[in-house]
């Protein structure tokens, strides 16, 4: 634990309950939003977005169901244009990281408040982290302006979440927790959140993947995802930085986090930090990295970077990007180290 710290999380209202989506109009009114632009992805996200528009009644001005993973520049520009054309005074992000990510990019350019209704476990709704992509490069940053003012967590909305999306998005959130245990900006609160989230995921994720209708485990994983997201207020770690570099090549964010997590955990635990006993207790194991690897292998999701379509020929370029980041905590990460991590994960 750091010998000194500053804990200054951005204000955020959280509403958690089965059926909580019914409160969206009331919560939108609390934010004084009169012309809400609802952000979603095409397909099932669009259908849920339309449901939210109906619940909002006269407070919804339009539905923009064009969010795409990694928020490509053209998608970001289209979202910003839609918000301005609709004269929106607020954003309702419905769905996973793609919808919330697009809302964040609009917010950072306009200052519009966001209300998030997440349907996956990635935890983006609780973080100040934003990102956009252009070609093979992904740009990320941190700004409290993009933190949703309100989050509505409704476990009922996750009951139909496919097993593979459940597993990948939850392992994405677990990566936030693991890396947060040795962030130099960590505080007693973020460490406690990370540890509790890992315990909830460890106890309930396998159950939620095996039986998507298990409402208890769905709820526990949703709480864990919120806790994991708040951990990112203490900064990102190695897994997150590697995943963002690979995101520039178009790799899916959650699955990339999942594939990398056992490798980055093993690499960083070698630095002999106090994270090892915390993770061991939370996951009920003597070898946290091995437990995470077994979890990954037990799910029907990609297990290697090549399964995600990553080309081995791009490892040197990706490693050079990581080396340029000058990561030092909890141990230095050289370009050669990055190359070895990518090769092992490949």
Secondary structure, 3 states (H helix, E strand, C coil): CCCCCCCCCCCCEEEECCCHHHHHHHHHHHCCCCCEEEEEECCHHHHHHHHHHHHHHHHEEEEEEEECCCCEHHHHHHHHHHHHHCCCCEEEEEECHHHHHHHHHHHHHHCCEEEEEECCCCCHHHCCEEEEEECCEEEEEECHHHCCCEEEECHHHHCCCCHHHHHHHHHHHHHHHHHHCCCCCCCHHHHHHHHHHHHHHHHHHHHHHHCCCCHHHHHHHHHHHHHHHHHHHHCCCHHHHHHHHHHCCCCCHHHHHHHHHHHHHHHHHCCCCCHHHHHHHHHCCCCHHHHHHHHHHHCCCCCCHHHHCCCHHHHHHHHHHHHHCCCCCCCCCCHHHHHHHHHHHC
